[in-house]
Each structure stands twice: as structure tokens, then as C-alpha cells.
Amino acid sequence: MEQKLQGKKVAILVTDGFEQVELTEPQQALIDAGAETKIILRKTKK
């Protein structure tokens, strides 16, 4: 696979109530494209 995002850093913003698949599949696609990913969790106040 071509590394189109090699050397790029991508932040993935998630919040309470997200589905696991909504995170893991896009994150894996970014990693496969060569990006370094960081997950940022934003907790909502209850």
C-alpha cells in the first residue's frame, strides 16, 4: 500500500458514547496510509 500520509500526524477526537468501530476502522486506515495517530478523548460533563 502506498504511504500517502507518511510523516503526518493526525489527531482523532472522540467523545463519550462513540462506537468502537467508529474509531478503530478509520484509525487503521490512517495507520495503513503511513500516518501517526493520537486519540484525544473529550469527556462531556454530566
C-alpha distance matrix in Angstrom:
0.0 3.8 6.4 8.9 11.2 11.5 15.2 16.0 18.2 18.6 21.7 21.8 25.4 26.9 30.6 32.9 32.3 28.5 26.9 24.5 21.9 22.1 20.9 18.5 16.2 15.7 15.5 12.8 10.7 11.6 11.0 7.4 7.2 9.3 12.7 15.7 17.6 21.4 23.3 26.7 29.2 32.1 35.0 37.5 41.2 43.2
3.8 0.0 3.8 5.7 8.7 9.1 12.9 13.8 16.6 17.3 20.7 21.4 25.1 27.0 30.7 33.4 33.1 29.4 28.2 26.0 23.5 23.2 21.8 20.0 17.7 16.4 16.2 14.2 11.6 11.5 11.3 8.5 6.5 8.2 11.5 14.9 17.2 21.0 23.3 26.4 29.2 31.9 35.1 37.5 41.2 43.4
6.4 3.8 0.0 3.8 5.5 5.3 9.1 10.2 13.0 14.1 17.7 18.8 22.5 24.8 28.5 31.3 31.4 27.8 27.0 24.8 22.7 22.2 20.3 18.7 17.0 15.3 14.4 12.8 10.8 9.5 9.0 7.3 4.6 4.8 8.1 11.4 14.1 17.8 20.4 23.5 26.5 29.2 32.5 35.1 38.7 41.2
8.9 5.7 3.8 0.0 3.8 5.7 9.0 9.1 12.1 12.9 16.6 17.9 21.4 23.9 27.7 30.7 30.9 27.3 26.8 25.1 23.0 21.8 20.2 19.2 17.4 14.9 14.6 13.9 11.2 9.4 10.4 9.2 5.6 6.5 8.3 12.0 14.2 17.8 20.3 22.9 26.0 28.3 31.7 34.1 37.7 40.2
11.2 8.7 5.5 3.8 0.0 3.8 6.2 5.4 8.3 9.4 13.1 14.8 18.3 21.0 24.8 27.9 28.5 25.0 24.9 23.1 21.5 20.1 18.0 17.4 16.2 13.5 12.4 12.5 10.4 7.5 8.4 8.8 5.4 4.8 5.0 8.5 10.8 14.3 16.9 19.4 22.7 25.1 28.6 31.0 34.6 37.2
11.5 9.1 5.3 5.7 3.8 0.0 3.8 5.6 8.7 11.0 14.6 16.7 20.3 23.1 26.8 29.8 30.6 27.2 27.0 24.9 23.5 22.5 20.0 19.0 18.2 15.9 14.2 13.8 12.5 9.6 9.0 9.4 6.9 4.2 5.4 8.1 11.3 14.7 17.9 20.6 24.1 26.7 30.1 32.8 36.3 39.0
15.2 12.9 9.1 9.0 6.2 3.8 0.0 3.8 6.7 9.9 13.4 16.2 19.5 22.6 26.2 29.4 30.6 27.4 27.7 25.6 24.8 23.5 20.7 20.1 20.0 17.4 15.2 15.5 14.8 11.4 10.7 12.2 10.0 6.9 6.2 7.2 10.7 13.4 17.0 19.2 22.9 25.4 28.9 31.7 35.0 38.0
16.0 13.8 10.2 9.1 5.4 5.6 3.8 0.0 3.8 6.6 10.2 13.0 16.2 19.4 23.0 26.4 27.6 24.5 25.1 23.4 22.6 20.9 18.2 18.2 18.1 15.1 13.2 14.3 13.3 9.6 10.0 12.1 9.7 7.5 5.0 6.2 8.6 11.2 14.5 16.4 20.1 22.3 25.9 28.5 31.9 34.9
18.2 16.6 13.0 12.1 8.3 8.7 6.7 3.8 0.0 3.8 6.8 10.0 13.1 16.3 19.8 23.1 24.6 21.8 22.7 21.0 20.8 18.9 16.0 16.4 16.9 14.0 11.7 13.5 13.4 9.6 9.9 13.0 11.3 9.2 5.7 4.8 5.9 7.7 11.0 12.8 16.5 18.8 22.3 25.1 28.3 31.4
18.6 17.3 14.1 12.9 9.4 11.0 9.9 6.6 3.8 0.0 3.8 6.5 9.7 12.9 16.5 19.9 21.2 18.3 19.3 18.0 17.7 15.5 12.8 13.8 14.3 11.1 9.2 11.9 11.6 8.1 9.5 12.7 11.3 10.4 6.6 6.2 4.9 6.4 8.7 10.4 13.9 16.0 19.6 22.1 25.5 28.4
21.7 20.7 17.7 16.6 13.1 14.6 13.4 10.2 6.8 3.8 0.0 3.8 6.3 9.7 13.1 16.5 18.2 15.6 17.2 16.3 16.7 14.3 11.5 13.2 14.5 11.6 9.6 13.0 13.5 10.5 11.8 15.3 14.5 13.7 10.0 8.6 5.8 4.9 5.9 6.7 10.2 12.2 15.8 18.4 21.8 24.7
21.8 21.4 18.8 17.9 14.8 16.7 16.2 13.0 10.0 6.5 3.8 0.0 3.8 6.5 10.1 13.4 14.7 12.0 13.5 12.7 13.2 10.6 8.0 10.3 11.8 9.2 7.8 11.5 12.3 10.2 11.9 15.1 15.0 14.9 11.6 10.5 7.0 6.1 4.8 5.9 8.4 10.5 13.9 16.3 19.9 22.5
25.4 25.1 22.5 21.4 18.3 20.3 19.5 16.2 13.1 9.7 6.3 3.8 0.0 3.8 6.9 10.6 12.4 10.3 12.8 12.9 14.0 11.1 9.2 12.3 14.1 11.8 11.0 14.8 15.6 13.8 15.7 18.8 18.7 18.7 15.3 14.1 10.5 8.6 6.1 4.8 6.0 7.1 10.6 12.7 16.3 19.0
26.9 27.0 24.8 23.9 21.0 23.1 22.6 19.4 16.3 12.9 9.7 6.5 3.8 0.0 3.8 7.0 8.6 6.7 9.6 10.2 12.0 9.3 7.9 11.4 13.5 12.1 11.7 15.2 16.6 15.6 17.2 20.1 20.6 20.9 17.8 16.5 12.8 10.8 7.3 6.2 5.0 6.1 8.5 10.6 14.3 16.4
30.6 30.7 28.5 27.7 24.8 26.8 26.2 23.0 19.8 16.5 13.1 10.1 6.9 3.8 0.0 3.8 6.4 6.2 9.9 11.4 13.7 11.3 10.7 14.1 16.4 15.4 15.2 18.6 20.1 19.3 20.8 23.8 24.3 24.7 21.5 20.1 16.3 14.0 10.4 8.4 5.6 4.8 5.7 7.1 10.8 12.7
32.9 33.4 31.3 30.7 27.9 29.8 29.4 26.4 23.1 19.9 16.5 13.4 10.6 7.0 3.8 0.0 3.8 5.8 9.2 11.1 14.0 12.3 12.2 15.3 17.8 17.6 17.4 20.5 22.3 21.9 23.2 26.0 27.0 27.4 24.5 22.9 19.1 16.7 13.0 11.3 7.9 7.1 5.8 6.6 9.7 10.6
32.3 33.1 31.4 30.9 28.5 30.6 30.6 27.6 24.6 21.2 18.2 14.7 12.4 8.6 6.4 3.8 0.0 3.8 6.5 9.3 11.9 10.6 11.4 14.4 16.5 16.8 17.3 20.0 21.7 21.9 23.4 25.7 26.9 27.8 25.2 24.1 20.3 18.5 14.8 13.9 10.8 10.6 9.5 9.8 12.6 12.6
28.5 29.4 27.8 27.3 25.0 27.2 27.4 24.5 21.8 18.3 15.6 12.0 10.3 6.7 6.2 5.8 3.8 0.0 3.8 6.4 8.6 6.9 7.8 10.9 12.8 13.0 13.7 16.4 17.9 18.3 19.9 22.1 23.3 24.3 21.9 21.0 17.4 16.0 12.5 12.4 10.1 10.8 11.0 12.0 15.4 16.0
26.9 28.2 27.0 26.8 24.9 27.0 27.7 25.1 22.7 19.3 17.2 13.5 12.8 9.6 9.9 9.2 6.5 3.8 0.0 3.8 5.5 5.3 7.0 9.1 10.7 11.9 13.0 14.9 16.5 17.7 19.0 20.7 22.4 23.8 21.8 21.3 17.8 17.1 13.9 14.7 12.9 14.3 14.5 15.7 18.9 19.1
24.5 26.0 24.8 25.1 23.1 24.9 25.6 23.4 21.0 18.0 16.3 12.7 12.9 10.2 11.4 11.1 9.3 6.4 3.8 0.0 3.8 5.4 5.4 6.2 8.6 10.5 10.7 12.2 14.5 15.7 16.4 18.2 20.2 21.4 19.7 19.0 15.7 15.3 12.4 14.0 12.8 15.1 15.6 17.6 20.8 21.3
21.9 23.5 22.7 23.0 21.5 23.5 24.8 22.6 20.8 17.7 16.7 13.2 14.0 12.0 13.7 14.0 11.9 8.6 5.5 3.8 0.0 3.8 5.2 5.2 5.8 8.3 9.6 10.4 12.1 14.0 15.1 16.2 18.2 19.9 18.6 18.7 15.8 16.2 13.9 15.9 15.4 17.6 18.6 20.3 23.7 24.3
22.1 23.2 22.2 21.8 20.1 22.5 23.5 20.9 18.9 15.5 14.3 10.6 11.1 9.3 11.3 12.3 10.6 6.9 5.3 5.4 3.8 0.0 3.8 6.1 6.4 6.9 8.7 10.8 11.7 13.0 14.8 16.3 17.5 19.3 17.5 17.7 14.5 14.8 12.3 13.9 13.5 15.2 16.7 18.1 21.7 22.7
20.9 21.8 20.3 20.2 18.0 20.0 20.7 18.2 16.0 12.8 11.5 8.0 9.2 7.9 10.7 12.2 11.4 7.8 7.0 5.4 5.2 3.8 0.0 3.8 5.8 5.9 6.0 8.6 10.3 10.9 12.2 14.3 15.7 16.8 14.8 14.4 11.1 11.2 8.9 11.1 11.2 13.7 15.5 17.7 21.3 22.7
18.5 20.0 18.7 19.2 17.4 19.0 20.1 18.2 16.4 13.8 13.2 10.3 12.3 11.4 14.1 15.3 14.4 10.9 9.1 6.2 5.2 6.1 3.8 0.0 3.8 5.7 5.1 6.0 8.6 9.9 10.3 12.0 14.2 15.3 14.0 13.7 11.1 11.9 10.5 13.4 13.9 16.8 18.6 21.0 24.5 25.8
16.2 17.7 17.0 17.4 16.2 18.2 20.0 18.1 16.9 14.3 14.5 11.8 14.1 13.5 16.4 17.8 16.5 12.8 10.7 8.6 5.8 6.4 5.8 3.8 0.0 3.8 5.4 5.2 6.3 8.8 9.9 10.5 12.5 14.5 13.8 14.5 12.4 14.1 13.2 16.0 16.8 19.4 21.4 23.5 27.1 28.4
15.7 16.4 15.3 14.9 13.5 15.9 17.4 15.1 14.0 11.1 11.6 9.2 11.8 12.1 15.4 17.6 16.8 13.0 11.9 10.5 8.3 6.9 5.9 5.7 3.8 0.0 3.8 5.5 5.1 6.3 8.7 9.8 10.7 12.7 11.4 12.5 10.3 12.2 11.6 14.3 15.6 18.0 20.5 22.5 26.3 28.0
15.5 16.2 14.4 14.6 12.4 14.2 15.2 13.2 11.7 9.2 9.6 7.8 11.0 11.7 15.2 17.4 17.3 13.7 13.0 10.7 9.6 8.7 6.0 5.1 5.4 3.8 0.0 3.8 5.4 5.2 6.2 8.6 9.9 10.8 9.1 9.4 7.0 9.1 9.0 12.2 14.1 17.0 19.6 22.2 25.8 27.7
12.8 14.2 12.8 13.9 12.5 13.8 15.5 14.3 13.5 11.9 13.0 11.5 14.8 15.2 18.6 20.5 20.0 16.4 14.9 12.2 10.4 10.8 8.6 6.0 5.2 5.5 3.8 0.0 3.8 5.4 5.0 6.0 8.5 9.8 9.5 10.3 9.2 11.8 12.2 15.7 17.5 20.5 23.0 25.6 29.2 30.9
10.7 11.6 10.8 11.2 10.4 12.5 14.8 13.3 13.4 11.6 13.5 12.3 15.6 16.6 20.1 22.3 21.7 17.9 16.5 14.5 12.1 11.7 10.3 8.6 6.3 5.1 5.4 3.8 0.0 3.8 5.5 5.0 6.2 8.8 8.9 11.0 10.4 13.5 14.2 17.4 19.4 22.1 24.8 27.1 30.8 32.7
11.6 11.5 9.5 9.4 7.5 9.6 11.4 9.6 9.6 8.1 10.5 10.2 13.8 15.6 19.3 21.9 21.9 18.3 17.7 15.7 14.0 13.0 10.9 9.9 8.8 6.3 5.2 5.4 3.8 0.0 3.8 5.4 5.1 6.5 5.4 7.7 7.4 10.8 12.2 15.3 17.8 20.5 23.6 26.1 29.7 31.9
11.0 11.3 9.0 10.4 8.4 9.0 10.7 10.0 9.9 9.5 11.8 11.9 15.7 17.2 20.8 23.2 23.4 19.9 19.0 16.4 15.1 14.8 12.2 10.3 9.9 8.7 6.2 5.0 5.5 3.8 0.0 3.8 5.3 5.1 5.0 6.3 7.0 10.6 12.5 16.0 18.7 21.8 24.7 27.5 31.1 33.3
7.4 8.5 7.3 9.2 8.8 9.4 12.2 12.1 13.0 12.7 15.3 15.1 18.8 20.1 23.8 26.0 25.7 22.1 20.7 18.2 16.2 16.3 14.3 12.0 10.5 9.8 8.6 6.0 5.0 5.4 3.8 0.0 3.8 5.4 7.4 9.7 10.8 14.4 16.1 19.6 22.1 25.1 27.9 30.6 34.2 36.3
7.2 6.5 4.6 5.6 5.4 6.9 10.0 9.7 11.3 11.3 14.5 15.0 18.7 20.6 24.3 27.0 26.9 23.3 22.4 20.2 18.2 17.5 15.7 14.2 12.5 10.7 9.9 8.5 6.2 5.1 5.3 3.8 0.0 3.8 5.9 9.3 10.9 14.7 16.8 19.9 22.7 25.4 28.5 31.1 34.7 37.0
9.3 8.2 4.8 6.5 4.8 4.2 6.9 7.5 9.2 10.4 13.7 14.9 18.7 20.9 24.7 27.4 27.8 24.3 23.8 21.4 19.9 19.3 16.8 15.3 14.5 12.7 10.8 9.8 8.8 6.5 5.1 5.4 3.8 0.0 3.8 6.8 9.4 13.2 15.9 19.1 22.2 25.1 28.3 31.1 34.6 37.1
12.7 11.5 8.1 8.3 5.0 5.4 6.2 5.0 5.7 6.6 10.0 11.6 15.3 17.8 21.5 24.5 25.2 21.9 21.8 19.7 18.6 17.5 14.8 14.0 13.8 11.4 9.1 9.5 8.9 5.4 5.0 7.4 5.9 3.8 0.0 3.8 6.2 9.8 12.7 15.6 18.9 21.6 24.9 27.7 31.2 33.8
15.7 14.9 11.4 12.0 8.5 8.1 7.2 6.2 4.8 6.2 8.6 10.5 14.1 16.5 20.1 22.9 24.1 21.0 21.3 19.0 18.7 17.7 14.4 13.7 14.5 12.5 9.4 10.3 11.0 7.7 6.3 9.7 9.3 6.8 3.8 0.0 3.8 7.0 10.3 13.3 16.7 19.6 22.9 25.9 29.2 31.9
17.6 17.2 14.1 14.2 10.8 11.3 10.7 8.6 5.9 4.9 5.8 7.0 10.5 12.8 16.3 19.1 20.3 17.4 17.8 15.7 15.8 14.5 11.1 11.1 12.4 10.3 7.0 9.2 10.4 7.4 7.0 10.8 10.9 9.4 6.2 3.8 0.0 3.8 6.7 9.8 13.0 16.0 19.2 22.3 25.6 28.2
21.4 21.0 17.8 17.8 14.3 14.7 13.4 11.2 7.7 6.4 4.9 6.1 8.6 10.8 14.0 16.7 18.5 16.0 17.1 15.3 16.2 14.8 11.2 11.9 14.1 12.2 9.1 11.8 13.5 10.8 10.6 14.4 14.7 13.2 9.8 7.0 3.8 0.0 3.8 6.5 9.8 12.9 16.0 19.3 22.5 25.2
23.3 23.3 20.4 20.3 16.9 17.9 17.0 14.5 11.0 8.7 5.9 4.8 6.1 7.3 10.4 13.0 14.8 12.5 13.9 12.4 13.9 12.3 8.9 10.5 13.2 11.6 9.0 12.2 14.2 12.2 12.5 16.1 16.8 15.9 12.7 10.3 6.7 3.8 0.0 3.8 6.4 9.8 12.7 15.9 19.2 21.7
26.7 26.4 23.5 22.9 19.4 20.6 19.2 16.4 12.8 10.4 6.7 5.9 4.8 6.2 8.4 11.3 13.9 12.4 14.7 14.0 15.9 13.9 11.1 13.4 16.0 14.3 12.2 15.7 17.4 15.3 16.0 19.6 19.9 19.1 15.6 13.3 9.8 6.5 3.8 0.0 3.8 6.5 9.7 12.9 16.0 18.9
29.2 29.2 26.5 26.0 22.7 24.1 22.9 20.1 16.5 13.9 10.2 8.4 6.0 5.0 5.6 7.9 10.8 10.1 12.9 12.8 15.4 13.5 11.2 13.9 16.8 15.6 14.1 17.5 19.4 17.8 18.7 22.1 22.7 22.2 18.9 16.7 13.0 9.8 6.4 3.8 0.0 3.8 6.2 9.6 12.8 15.3
32.1 31.9 29.2 28.3 25.1 26.7 25.4 22.3 18.8 16.0 12.2 10.5 7.1 6.1 4.8 7.1 10.6 10.8 14.3 15.1 17.6 15.2 13.7 16.8 19.4 18.0 17.0 20.5 22.1 20.5 21.8 25.1 25.4 25.1 21.6 19.6 16.0 12.9 9.8 6.5 3.8 0.0 3.8 6.4 9.6 12.6
35.0 35.1 32.5 31.7 28.6 30.1 28.9 25.9 22.3 19.6 15.8 13.9 10.6 8.5 5.7 5.8 9.5 11.0 14.5 15.6 18.6 16.7 15.5 18.6 21.4 20.5 19.6 23.0 24.8 23.6 24.7 27.9 28.5 28.3 24.9 22.9 19.2 16.0 12.7 9.7 6.2 3.8 0.0 3.8 6.6 9.2
37.5 37.5 35.1 34.1 31.0 32.8 31.7 28.5 25.1 22.1 18.4 16.3 12.7 10.6 7.1 6.6 9.8 12.0 15.7 17.6 20.3 18.1 17.7 21.0 23.5 22.5 22.2 25.6 27.1 26.1 27.5 30.6 31.1 31.1 27.7 25.9 22.3 19.3 15.9 12.9 9.6 6.4 3.8 0.0 3.8 6.4
41.2 41.2 38.7 37.7 34.6 36.3 35.0 31.9 28.3 25.5 21.8 19.9 16.3 14.3 10.8 9.7 12.6 15.4 18.9 20.8 23.7 21.7 21.3 24.5 27.1 26.3 25.8 29.2 30.8 29.7 31.1 34.2 34.7 34.6 31.2 29.2 25.6 22.5 19.2 16.0 12.8 9.6 6.6 3.8 0.0 3.8
43.2 43.4 41.2 40.2 37.2 39.0 38.0 34.9 31.4 28.4 24.7 22.5 19.0 16.4 12.7 10.6 12.6 16.0 19.1 21.3 24.3 22.7 22.7 25.8 28.4 28.0 27.7 30.9 32.7 31.9 33.3 36.3 37.0 37.1 33.8 31.9 28.2 25.2 21.7 18.9 15.3 12.6 9.2 6.4 3.8 0.0
